[in-house]
Amino acid sequence: MQQDLPATARFLIGGELPVCRLGFGTMRLTGPGSFGWPEDREEAQRLLRELPALGIDLIDTADAYGPDIADHQLRAALHPYPKGMVIATKGGVTRPSRDRWVPLGRPEYLFQQVRKSLEILGLDVIDLWQLHRIDPKVPRDEQFDAVRQMRAEGLIRHAGLSEVTVADIEEAGRHFPVATVQNRYNLADRGHEAVLAHCESRGIGFIPWAPLASGGLASAEGAVRRIAAAHGVAPSAVALAWLLRRSPVMLPIPGTSKLKHARENIAALRLELSDEDQAALEKAGA
Ligand SMILES: NC(=O)c1ccc[n+]([C@@H]2O[C@H](COP(=O)([O-])OP(=O)(O)OC[C@H]3O[C@@H](n4cnc5c(N)ncnc54)[C@H](OP(=O)(O)O)[C@@H]3O)[C@@H](O)[C@H]2O)c1
């Protein structure tokens, strides 16, 4: 944890579990298409080992990354995890091949996967487990009830959803308290504004995936680049600082395979965008 950060840099997941609002996503620590091992495993290990020193204590992962490879890397680099480190994982999506991500929400599969995640990550309880996708082929009640049961059995502490609507969140909320929602959102893609507003009104953490538009914003021209140059930071830090300022429930999890890029991204936490910067970015993104 970074002691010198303002209180606004932190968020309480489920109203009680503190994290720094800028996290890290592990999807890029796998092979192309998030399948298999990455070419440079050593760099992945160096990067992961450095995260605590950078002040990152929220790591987003999923059994589908690799599959399992991101989690094996996490364990190898960081277990036993530093005190206060929150590993947020996801289950409910299978990887039959490099280019396929197939939801599977049958309760027995979700239970198998949560137990496998505990084993591979080396945890007694998963602080935050997110249903990676609601499976349209399985009754929704059964999927949500499986999550309720995981909490009741103490396998997971908090639960979240991914790629959902406000109606989905309300429906799931009748089975378990929805602590986080993970939807695609960034400066250039704001399709989920209504979900963000709902999360903000309920104190639900909103985890925008692809916060750098899958890398596009790291090489953006125009306002992003100009503001980055003015503040002496990388464009990626500007895109992330815009997100952090956009809402107090925003918890971006930028992904990278390079330690140098992780260092550039963390600069967003201390970057104070002016009202003019924020407005110019808002306009450019739209
Ligand atoms: N819930 C879901 O359905 C879902 C879907 C996708 C992702 N996710 C989660 O969200 C996380 C983030 O999403 P993402 O990784 O797809 O997209 P992202 O964070 O928007 O962008 C990652 C890309 O940006 C590049 N990058 C990062 N920092 C950079 C920097 N400082 N300078 C230049 N390039 C930089 C990375 O390349 P380098 O490796 O070269 O740095 C990588 O190609 C994932 O890791 C995963 O945990 C969730």
The ligand as an ORCA input file, in Angstrom:
! r2SCAN-3c Opt
* xyz 0 1
  N     -14.021     -9.198    -17.828
  C     -13.651     -9.370    -19.059
  O     -14.396     -9.890    -19.886
  C     -12.287     -8.951    -19.487
  C     -11.943     -8.917    -20.850
  C     -10.654     -8.514    -21.191
  C      -9.760     -8.137    -20.208
  N     -10.108     -8.191    -18.897
  C      -9.177     -7.761    -17.830
  O      -8.839     -6.420    -18.070
  C      -7.427     -6.254    -18.071
  C      -7.046     -5.110    -18.971
  O      -7.549     -5.301    -20.269
  P      -6.598     -5.522    -21.529
  O      -5.286     -6.045    -21.075
  O      -7.353     -6.303    -22.516
  O      -6.488     -4.085    -22.163
  P      -5.768     -2.697    -21.762
  O      -5.340     -2.726    -20.343
  O      -6.677     -1.631    -22.221
  O      -4.524     -2.674    -22.742
  C      -3.500     -3.621    -22.693
  C      -2.587     -3.348    -23.884
  O      -2.006     -2.081    -23.720
  C      -0.596     -2.166    -23.833
  N      -0.030     -1.266    -22.818
  C      -0.266     -1.249    -21.482
  N       0.429     -0.267    -20.873
  C       1.121      0.363    -21.847
  C       2.024      1.445    -21.867
  N       2.350      2.097    -20.742
  N       2.565      1.825    -23.054
  C       2.246      1.180    -24.211
  N       1.388      0.138    -24.266
  C       0.832     -0.265    -23.091
  C      -0.239     -3.595    -23.566
  O       0.872     -3.975    -24.355
  P       2.283     -4.385    -23.648
  O       2.083     -5.759    -23.118
  O       3.229     -4.273    -24.779
  O       2.519     -3.365    -22.571
  C      -1.479     -4.350    -24.027
  O      -1.383     -4.685    -25.391
  C      -6.925     -7.632    -18.528
  O      -5.572     -7.838    -18.203
  C      -7.867     -8.536    -17.791
  O      -7.445     -8.703    -16.439
  C     -11.360     -8.569    -18.532
*
